[in-house]
Amino acid sequence: MRKLLLYLIIITTGVVFIGRLFYLQIYNTSFAALSEDNAIKVLYDYPQRGAIYDRNGKLLVTNQPSYDVMVIPRELKPFDTLEFCSILKITKEKLNKQLKKARIYSPRVPSVVIPQLTKDEYAYLQEKMRKFDGFYIQKRSLRDYHTENAANVLGYIAEVNDGLIKKDPYYLSGDLIGMQGVEKQYENELRGIKGIKRIQKDRFNRDIGPYKNGKYDTLPVNGKDLTITIDEELQAYGQKLMVNKRGGIVALDPSTGEILTLITAPNYKPELLVGRKRSPNYTRLHYDSISRPLFDRGVKGEYPPGSPFKAITALIALQEGVVDQRESFFCSHGFRYGKKAKLGCHAHASPLSMIPGIAQSCNAYFANVYLRSINKFDTPQEGIDNWVKHVKSFGLGNYLGNDLSSGSKGLVPNSNYYNRKYNYPKYKWYSTATISNAIGQGEISATPIQLANMTAAIANRGYFYTPHIIKAVDGQPIDIENFTKPKYTTIDKEHFEPVIEGMHQVYVQGTANALQIKDIEICGKTGTAENFTIINGKRTQLTDHSVFVAFAPKDNPKIALTVFIENGYWGSRYAGKIASLMIEKYIKGTISRTDLEDWVLTHSLEEEYAKPYSGEPFKINQ
Amino acid sequence: MSRSTVGTIDWLTVLLFLLLVGFGWLNIYSASYGDEQFSITDLSKPYIKQLYWIGLSVVIIVITQAIETKFYERFAGLIYVISLVSLLGLFLFGKNVNGATSWYSFGPVGLQPSEFAKAATALAIAKFLSDMQTNINRINHQLRAFLIIALPALFIIPQPDPGSALVYAAFFFPLYREGLAAMYLIIGASAAALFILTLLFSPLWVVLGIALAMTLLLIKNRKQKPKYSRYLLAIIVITGFCFSVNYIFNNVFEQRHRDRFNIVLGKEVDSRGIGYNTNQSQIAIGSGGWVGKGWKEGTQTKGGFVPEQHTDYIFSTVGEEWGFLGATTVVILFVGLLIRLLYLAERQKTQFSRVYGYSVVGILFIHFVINVGMVTGLLPTVGIPLPFFSYGGSGLWGFTLLLFIFIKLDANRVNEW
């Protein structure tokens, strides 16, 4: 039996297969009839890509029809190339190149010859199409923008490239796919599912109706409509304020983590990246390496956070119990921590306790409390790592885990970083070597969205929601745990009150006292961040970045934002003014201080930005 | 190669091999040529590449015949370990083709180590079973044999290439031949039956049905003092199995796997076009009639309607262009080869050679059953090649190596001891 079993199985299998072949090939004649010059044309029915709305239901993006000229190389017959080229306004070389490419891709599968014709071009071509065997027209939809703003948020769509086609079989030559921003991040929701129609042809290549009565056909499923968290009006206003400046504005709703605005300047109109003009426009934007309009400064720009970071320094010191809010520190135009080492400060009253310390942004105060927080531990390594733990709980030094298609980590230096930098254990280093951290200078860096999130965490007294751009899909509010569950910082709730009061005093009597808004209690913090660039191989200091973080109202905050103006000099000069206007616009809807608005609209920093490229010596901080 | 060895080579097997490879190539040519001129240097065409693969497999044949028989036995373990390492290496250096990381890429040539792992595993299991110490009816030896077989399969599954891993079921045949208890056969067959029943009906109904049947059996046999605890245990095991099958099917399988099963089981009306491949392949075969449309005349084949026709679906080209006669001939060639090999395996004087021979038969048989079953619409879609027939260098070499090691072992049987 053991010897025979396999013989039996093999022979049985052979008999079954021969029986099956007999059934398929001889007994059942329907297959033969089906394949009588069976030829099936596959047509794709492209669904409407989902529309995008802003948080107030304003329509931002819809679709417009566009037409691709497709070719199936093996169905080509000789044709009048001259006429064809003149209709489509292309050169003969271009046509030949495209046809060759299509033939290499596949002689049987359609390829795109000319993508994205307009309606008019299509109308003209449509009449002549019958002359050109092997070509046909595929309808698709392109994006139609109802806004001139938020191009960096929305992203754009473009034809899939060969790499993507290979990676995901859903996409075919000529298909469109989201390449950046919301379009990329929510591609699967927006694109829908294309329908497939199989048309049976007879042996004269004529359509004779759906293959198998449409048994294998599928209907297209339309893409889902998205509602994003952006407030288009606020976004537009912010972009207007940012004209002739470089930098970013990120505004969040601290109670939900929704991104109200995400502005980068300079920017471009989204409609520039639609259809056939996308490619040259993109190239132009991409190669503008000086103002870099495609670089989303709000999420990718890493800058030293500057003085706004002092709020965190204060919170950590309170949490570690190394200071209480009544203790005052002297400041003699700075803080001396070595024979020749001094952290400078501007002129103000002295000594200061915590609340006026924040209001006046006194460097000496924060240097003192910072060193105490670190020196509490036996070694500076332990001290720094404990400090890093607190800082990172505010979402700094790592990707936020948001749903934007790009981002940067920023940097929060830990003990490993300093050990490497100072070549430990060969050389020792002490807490004073890291003292710039106290005031947000030195190695530490953060993106504007990280700072906005940090501000939101302060506004909420100890927790934040991960910033996100998606609000609803097809009208259904999102239910993504990462975005709906608060993330707690390592600082206890009670420590926030003095810091928030200090940030409020910034407006009442401190560095931003000229920027108050009637009836709104704002809390904010100015920042003036030193920065350097390399000109002809020499490290050169540029005019300081102007930074401002704020939230309002003080109790029950509705908006938390960061304004970052490259080379805008001191914090309240540009960033503070813009932040104040943005808050008023969002909360009140109108601007009462038109003189302030005019000042921002009429002032340009272009001259400042030209300095490093002028090739001549220049002065900074003027 | 000594003269005596050449004289003892089983030329019938070699002839069957040559017929299959040659006929296979004709069909690959038909399935993949376009309108172009035949040019031996045009490496972009599968049928040209396959010619080179066939040429290189001659080199493999010569090498396998030149190596001493003892080598295979002595180094079986080492070869096995090397092939395991090459499978593991894929996770680090593998190249992703069509979503599966099954390939090493050497410039234009790709190598698929899973195709060679079969031969290596066959050698290893032959070596293990032929060891004097091994007793296949001892549990820990069964476990070890199982481990030898399962390891390569486990490394292949996550590539992901579950089809190639399925082939390792073939090693059941040599184990059974060498005395593995028939109980395993019964358990295996029952598990397969339960699997299909569970998918057809809900697990609850299956369990209830079996419990009812068992209860009836118990009542009928109650006078013989049945062992109730065993019945209970059986019910528990079956319940666990059915529900875990249900769970795995719904939660571990991907939708495309589920679709393939459901379509073959007739559970799901194929309205989404998932069975398109198989449907097209059946049309191609069905349209062949008695004698087919003639070589290179297949309209389905030329129309390019059957996806992957020159690889996994090559048998549909045979059916269309050579008709019932051609397709039946191929089936008979395969059955003939398998029976001849089985006969050769039985006449071996050493256990090593016999186990290896049975492994070869098992592996070729599983490939044959699954592939032809899939192409003719009898089995769910599982992408594995038809031995010697399908396009692909690694596949052809793997099967050639597997077969000709056995031919060498067989040729040398008289010289041993």
Chai-1 contact restraints between the chains, C-beta under 6 A:
chainA,res_idxA,chainB,res_idxB,connection_type,confidence,min_distance_angstrom,max_distance_angstrom,comment,restraint_id
A,R2,B,R177,contact,1.0,0.0,6.0,A-B,restraint_1
A,L6,B,F173,contact,1.0,0.0,6.0,A-B,restraint_2
A,L6,B,L342,contact,1.0,0.0,6.0,A-B,restraint_3
A,I10,B,V335,contact,1.0,0.0,6.0,A-B,restraint_4
A,I10,B,L338,contact,1.0,0.0,6.0,A-B,restraint_5
A,T13,B,V369,contact,1.0,0.0,6.0,A-B,restraint_6
A,G14,B,V331,contact,1.0,0.0,6.0,A-B,restraint_7
A,G14,B,V335,contact,1.0,0.0,6.0,A-B,restraint_8
A,F17,B,V331,contact,1.0,0.0,6.0,A-B,restraint_9
A,F17,B,V372,contact,1.0,0.0,6.0,A-B,restraint_10
A,I18,B,T328,contact,1.0,0.0,6.0,A-B,restraint_11
A,I18,B,V331,contact,1.0,0.0,6.0,A-B,restraint_12
A,R20,B,T376,contact,1.0,0.0,6.0,A-B,restraint_13
A,R20,B,L378,contact,1.0,0.0,6.0,A-B,restraint_14
A,L21,B,F324,contact,1.0,0.0,6.0,A-B,restraint_15
A,L21,B,A327,contact,1.0,0.0,6.0,A-B,restraint_16
A,L24,B,I285,contact,1.0,0.0,6.0,A-B,restraint_17
A,L24,B,G286,contact,1.0,0.0,6.0,A-B,restraint_18
A,Q25,B,G286,contact,1.0,0.0,6.0,A-B,restraint_19
A,Q25,B,G288,contact,1.0,0.0,6.0,A-B,restraint_20
A,Q25,B,G289,contact,1.0,0.0,6.0,A-B,restraint_21
A,Q25,B,F324,contact,1.0,0.0,6.0,A-B,restraint_22
A,I26,B,F324,contact,1.0,0.0,6.0,A-B,restraint_23
A,F31,B,I283,contact,1.0,0.0,6.0,A-B,restraint_24
A,F31,B,G286,contact,1.0,0.0,6.0,A-B,restraint_25
A,F31,B,S287,contact,1.0,0.0,6.0,A-B,restraint_26
A,A32,B,S287,contact,1.0,0.0,6.0,A-B,restraint_27
A,L34,B,I283,contact,1.0,0.0,6.0,A-B,restraint_28
A,S35,B,I283,contact,1.0,0.0,6.0,A-B,restraint_29
A,S35,B,S287,contact,1.0,0.0,6.0,A-B,restraint_30
A,S35,B,Q300,contact,1.0,0.0,6.0,A-B,restraint_31
A,D37,B,T299,contact,1.0,0.0,6.0,A-B,restraint_32
A,A39,B,G303,contact,1.0,0.0,6.0,A-B,restraint_33
A,P107,B,G34,contact,1.0,0.0,6.0,A-B,restraint_34
A,R108,B,G304,contact,1.0,0.0,6.0,A-B,restraint_35
A,Y216,B,G273,contact,1.0,0.0,6.0,A-B,restraint_36
A,Y216,B,Y276,contact,1.0,0.0,6.0,A-B,restraint_37
A,T218,B,R272,contact,1.0,0.0,6.0,A-B,restraint_38
